[in-house]
Amino acid sequence: MWRDALLIAGKDIRIEMRSKVVINQMAPFALLVLILFAFALGPDRTPLINATPGLFWVAVLFSTMFAIQRSFSLEASEGLHDSIILAGIDPAGFFIGKLLAIASELGVLEILTAVGIIILYGAHIVSVLVLLSSCVLGTIGLAAAGTMYGALVSGMRLRETLLPLLFLPVASPVLIAGTRSWQSGLVGSHVSAAPWLWILVAFAVLYICVGIVLYGPMEDM
Amino acid sequence: MPNSLILLNKVVSIVGQFPVLAGVSLQVDAGEVVLIEGPNGAGKSSLLRLCAGLLPVSRGDGQIFGFDLQTERAQVRRHVGLLGHSVALYDELTVRENLVFQIKAARGDTTRIPLALELLGLTGRLIDTRAGSLSAGQRRRAAIAILVARNPDIWLLDEPHASLDARARNILDDIILQAAASGNTILVASHEPDAFAGRTISVSGGVVVYDTAMDATPRAFKGPDTADSGEASMVRALSADGGGYHVA
């Protein structure tokens, strides 16, 4: 499984480094979301700083859909789809490989978005550890759920509209838990980050397990 | 290894609600080269995809390399290579990177890659050119190189001569003959004249209507005007690594 996962992840990351979709499309989109929200909330900094954790995760969530659609468009042609199946790649390995590639792309995006938040909103960091923990856990969870739903809709004609409809409601626990933990780590509220981080852990573990078990049967659907 | 690598017995395959194969029976032995003829929409590509374990068996039964097509499709897929209409290349990867990825994914022998590239005339700067920058013919040659380097037991070739120039077509015919001589079993769906096949089958309406191995009198193809009768028949049916290639 791990051999196939590394092969798929290496291939996807190499393609991403050549096509630069994250840098050229996803990052500007995420920064645009931050800027538009800043305009919408007005010149008063207090509501802006309070909304910063939620805005960060909304930007990440929307960008995740870009990453998922891009990832599954790589094998959209019949020839490549067939070749992956005929190569005998372990479906669980394929799932983990896609997950790793999407998560690494989101990681780059989150760094750029976090820098944007600090510069644009003047956010004050209280606990780097909490912020990093929630980013890592939330990213893995989003990538795992996104890979599952991306595979589910990849063969459908209406995949571009179906993916947000299926994925966004499912990803709402990450949005909520990520926002709450960031409130603790960024603004320094009295909210404890621990229970929210545990929700992120549970979400990630659940979708990784579901993906490993169900990806093979989904492939043959 | 079983003698008959491909055994299909009245196989019906339904995709969506449409029967793409309507009771195909076929037996192909190891080392045979079989040309599949038939009009557009007859079921040639579907027959190849069935043999690759990519289509479901709705009725009847079939075995590829001794593995059941209904219950052991994963094992079937390890023994077949399919060259379809759409080439299996990532545009952002170079020709070499595409081959290395595909061969590693299939757990093949990457030391065969240089020979396969040379055999298909993919040398010099072409090797490190991104697949998206190649011409249709060069992309086709790269896809054939993947098949040659992977060297599966059963080769399923769907219109393999498409986009190839005369020289590349001759090279491909030589490759097919040498692969068969090495023991590979090859099914070719093609509108090209029979240049290499020892046996020809005709497919129409999702069934094999003529087989030179069974019948000495060729039947004429049903033309497009009679295609409906083919569809009607589908509805009625609803009830070695030792490949030693030499560069010329």
Contacts between the chains, C-beta under 8 A, distances in Angstrom:
chain1	res1	chain2	res2	distance
A	4	B	105	7.3
A	7	B	101	7.0
A	7	B	104	5.8
A	7	B	105	6.1
A	11	B	90	7.2
A	11	B	93	7.3
A	11	B	101	5.4
A	14	B	92	7.7
A	14	B	93	6.9
A	14	B	97	7.3
A	15	B	90	6.2
A	15	B	92	4.4
A	15	B	93	6.6
A	18	B	92	4.4
A	18	B	93	7.8
A	18	B	130	7.6
A	19	B	92	5.4
A	74	B	90	6.6
A	77	B	86	5.0
A	77	B	88	7.7
A	78	B	84	6.4
A	78	B	85	7.5
A	78	B	86	4.6
A	79	B	84	5.3
A	79	B	85	7.5
A	79	B	86	3.5
A	79	B	87	5.2
A	79	B	88	4.0
A	79	B	89	7.6
A	79	B	143	7.4
A	80	B	86	7.7
A	80	B	88	5.0
A	80	B	89	7.5
A	80	B	90	7.0
A	82	B	49	7.9
A	82	B	52	7.3
A	82	B	54	6.1
A	82	B	82	5.9
A	82	B	84	6.1
A	82	B	88	6.8
A	83	B	82	7.8
A	83	B	88	3.6
A	83	B	102	6.3
A	83	B	105	7.9
A	83	B	146	7.8
A	84	B	105	7.2
A	85	B	54	6.7
A	85	B	77	6.3
A	86	B	52	6.2
A	86	B	53	7.9
A	86	B	54	7.6
A	86	B	77	4.9
A	86	B	80	6.4
A	86	B	81	6.8
A	86	B	82	5.9
A	86	B	106	7.5
A	87	B	102	6.7
A	87	B	105	3.9
A	87	B	106	4.2
A	88	B	74	6.8
A	88	B	77	5.8
A	88	B	78	4.7
A	88	B	105	7.9
A	88	B	106	6.4
A	88	B	107	7.1
A	89	B	105	5.4
A	220	B	73	7.3
